[in-house]
Amino acid sequence: MKLHSLGPASLTQLCLERIVQFIDYFESFSGKLPQELLYELLSKLGENKKLSDKTIAKVLDPSLQRFVLKGPCASVTDLTMFQLSRRCKGLQELHLISCFTISDRSMQQVIPNSPELEHIEINNCPQIGDLVSGQLCPFSNQELTYFYEDYSRNCT
């Protein structure tokens, strides 16, 4: 195999691609990768349509500050959000885009269990509705900015 045929990929990129390819054979990456690589790994899992509750559980790390989930994510359910609320207490940003199976119920767990949460973006997540459109603030005692499609609001 000629290395130049691979293009300008770095060793890190090649390793991440292999991890994505063989994600089912790994147990957990918690505490094993820097945050930036965890973010990149989540992104690559999404690009390769390998996002599921099971694969995300392998990537969740207590030090995770930003969680971005870009769908369509039919295999990612409220279970992922419950795990996120239990394991990632330092979460500061949550972005959910085209997550069709995540509901208000799980958001009611994430908000009060994430004392550092400052920003939420929710777009095209049809099961998240009433909570985000007006009832999000009572679940939070922190200042929170959230964006729901074309609607934004500050909670203080």
N, C-alpha and C positions, 0 to 999 in steps of 0.2 A: 504494500500500500504506500502510495506517495503522500508525504505529509502536505505538500502544497495543494493537493486535490481537496483537502479538508477546508481550505480557505483560511481566513485569519483567526480562527477560533483559538482561544487560549487554553492552556491546560485545565484551568478551572471550568471553562465552558464544556470541554470534552468530558470532564469528570461528572459534571451536573447532568449531561446528556445520558451518561451511563447509569447514573443513579435513577433517573427517570425511567430508563429502559427496564431496569431491574428492581424497581421500587417494591415489588411484592416480596422480595427476598430479604429486605432490611427490616429490622425490628423498630428502631427509633433513632432519630437524629437529635433528640433533646440533649442539650449541653455539648454537642459535638461540632456544631458549625456556628460561625459568626452570624449575627442577625442578617447582614446583607446577603449572605449565601442562602439563608433560609427563605428570604423574600424571593430571591431568584429561583430557588427550587420550587416554591409554590407557583410562581409564574410559569415555569417550564412544565410543571405537572398540568396546569390548565391548558397551555398551548398544545400539549400532547393528549388531551382528553383523558387524563388519568386522575382527575380530582374525584375523591370520594371521601366519605367519613373515615374509612380505614387508612387511606394514604395521608390525609391531613393530620390524623392523630399521630402519625410517625414524625411529623414536622413540628408540631406544637411544642414550644419551649417556654418555660416560665419567664424568660427574659424578653420574649417577643413584645414589641411595642406597637407594631403596625401589622394589621391583618387585612390583606386585600384578596378578595375572592371575586374573580371575574368569570362569569358563566358563558354559555349556559351550563349550569351545575345541577343537573337533575339527580345526580348521585350524592349530592351533599345535602344533608338534612339538618334538622334541629339538633341532632346528636353532636354534630361538629360544634355548634354554638354552645351547647352545654359543656362540652369538653374545654372550649375556649374560656368560658367563664370560670371554670374550676382551676385551670392550669396556667392562665396568663393574666395574673393579677396586675401586672404593670402595663396592660394594654392602654395605649393612648389614642390610636386611630383604628377605626373599623370601616372598611369599604366593602359593600355587598352590591354586586352588579349582576343582574340576570340570574339570581338565585331563586329558582322557582319553588323549592321545597323547604325553604327556611321561613318560619312563621313568627307572628307576634309573640307567641308563647316562649320561644327561646330568647327573644330580645328582652323579655321580662326577667330573664336570668342574667343576661350579659350586663345590662346597665347597672344594676345595684352591686354586682360583684366585680366591677371594674372601676375602682375609685380614681384611677388616673385618666380615664377616658375623657377626651376633650373634643373629638371630632367623629361624626358618623356620616357616612354617605351611603344612601340606599337608592338604587335605581333599578327599575324593572324587576322588582321582587313582589309579585302579586299577592303573596300570603302575608306580607307585612303591610299593614294598612292603618287601622285606627290608632295603634300605639304610636306610630311615627308621626302621623298627621296631627296629633294634638295631645296625646297622653304620654309622651315620652318623658317629659320633665318630671312628673311626680315620682318616677322610679330613680331619679338621680338627684344627689345632693351637691353635685359639682356643676361648674359652669360648662355647658355643653353646646357645641355648634353642630347642627346636623343638616344634611341636604337630602331632600326627598324629591327626586326627579327635578322639577322646576321650582320647588318650594324650599326655602331655607329659613331657619329660625335659630335664634340664640336662646338657650335656657339659662336663667341665672337664679 
